[in-house]
Amino acid sequence: MKKEPGVGLGIIILNELKEVLLILRNDDAQKADSDMRLEGTWTLPAGKVKYGETLFEAAKRKAMAEVNLEVDGLNVVSLANDINEYAHFLTVGLIANTWKGEISLGDTEEHVDFGFFAMDNLPKNLCAPSKKILRNYQDEQLYREEK
């Protein structure tokens, strides 16, 4: 099988205390629905960009699908290569400067919990792609080559 990189994204959504919204993926790999096998980890609202979709359209779609929020005022804050034994993604990190709605995980079993976390007190089991996005955002560095 020929493997090719995909394009994924993660969205930083901050509350008034500048805490970041994270969602917890199901421990069950089938229900967690992650090509990179990120079950049981905390993640930013995230997903794949579909063919013909812009980054901002994809971010708006994923924010609504995963946490029931309308996001706007989007800016790119991070680019990263995310590669593991299961998949390879070019991951784009975005920040939503405005959002509205009431957070809900919907009726899917993909995610089992959510919460806002201080940037200096993130969960230990934060997935690698989200970790990179938040690190780049905090360091105000769009991209860094990983060795």
C-alpha positions in Angstrom: 0.0 0.0 0.0 1.3 3.4 -1.0 1.2 5.9 1.9 0.9 9.6 1.4 0.6 12.5 3.8 -2.8 14.0 4.6 -3.7 17.5 5.8 -5.1 17.9 9.2 -5.8 20.8 11.5 -6.3 21.6 15.2 -8.2 24.6 16.5 -7.2 26.6 19.5 -10.4 27.9 21.3 -9.7 30.0 24.4 -12.1 31.1 27.1 -12.0 34.5 28.8 -9.3 33.2 31.2 -7.1 32.3 28.2 -7.6 28.6 29.0 -7.7 26.2 26.0 -10.5 23.9 25.1 -9.5 20.3 24.9 -11.5 17.1 24.2 -10.8 13.6 25.4 -10.8 10.9 22.8 -12.4 7.6 23.6 -10.1 4.8 24.8 -11.5 2.5 22.2 -9.5 2.8 19.0 -12.6 2.0 16.8 -14.7 4.7 18.5 -11.8 7.3 18.7 -11.7 7.3 14.9 -8.1 8.5 14.5 -5.8 7.6 11.7 -2.8 8.3 14.0 -4.3 6.1 16.7 -4.7 8.9 19.3 -7.3 7.1 21.4 -7.3 8.0 25.1 -5.6 11.3 24.6 -6.7 14.9 25.0 -6.8 16.9 21.8 -7.8 20.2 20.4 -10.9 20.1 18.2 -9.3 18.7 15.1 -9.7 16.7 11.9 -8.9 16.3 8.3 -9.3 18.8 5.5 -11.6 17.5 2.8 -10.9 17.8 -0.9 -12.0 21.2 -2.2 -12.3 22.7 1.3 -10.3 25.7 2.5 -8.5 25.5 5.9 -11.0 28.0 7.4 -14.0 26.1 6.1 -12.5 22.8 7.5 -11.9 24.5 10.9 -15.4 25.8 11.0 -16.9 22.4 10.1 -14.7 20.5 12.6 -15.5 23.0 15.5 -19.2 22.6 14.9 -19.0 18.8 14.5 -16.8 18.1 17.5 -17.8 20.7 20.1 -20.9 22.5 18.7 -19.2 25.9 18.4 -19.3 28.5 15.7 -15.8 29.8 15.3 -14.6 32.9 13.4 -11.6 35.3 13.1 -9.4 32.4 12.3 -5.6 32.7 12.0 -2.9 30.2 11.2 -0.5 29.8 14.2 1.3 26.6 13.6 2.5 24.1 10.9 3.9 20.7 11.8 4.8 17.3 10.4 3.0 14.7 12.5 4.4 11.2 11.6 4.0 8.0 13.5 3.8 4.3 12.5 0.2 4.7 11.5 -0.1 7.9 9.5 1.6 11.1 8.3 -0.1 14.5 8.4 0.9 18.1 7.7 -1.0 19.6 10.6 -2.1 23.2 10.5 -2.8 24.9 13.9 -5.4 27.7 13.9 -6.7 30.0 16.6 -10.3 31.1 16.7 -10.4 34.7 17.8 -14.2 34.5 18.4 -16.6 31.7 19.1 -20.1 31.3 20.2 -22.4 28.5 21.2 -22.8 26.0 24.0 -20.2 23.2 24.1 -21.6 19.8 23.3 -19.9 16.6 22.2 -23.0 15.5 20.3 -24.1 11.9 20.0 -20.9 10.4 18.7 -18.7 8.2 20.9 -15.5 9.6 19.4 -15.0 12.0 22.4 -16.0 11.4 26.0 -15.1 14.6 27.9 -14.1 18.2 27.4 -12.6 20.9 29.6 -10.7 24.2 29.5 -7.1 24.0 30.7 -4.5 26.6 31.6 -1.6 26.6 29.2 0.8 25.9 32.0 -1.3 23.0 33.3 -2.1 20.9 30.3 -3.0 17.2 30.7 -0.1 14.7 30.6 -1.8 12.6 28.0 -2.1 15.5 25.5 -1.7 14.1 21.9 1.5 15.0 20.0 -0.2 17.0 17.2 -2.0 19.2 19.7 1.1 19.6 21.8 3.1 20.9 18.8 0.3 23.4 17.9 0.1 24.8 21.5 3.9 24.9 21.8 4.3 26.8 18.5 1.5 29.1 19.5 3.0 29.9 22.9 6.5 30.3 21.4 5.1 32.5 18.6 7.0 30.2 16.2 5.0 29.0 13.1 7.1 26.0 12.3 10.1 24.2 13.6 11.9 21.2 12.1 11.6 18.1 14.2 14.5 15.7 14.3 
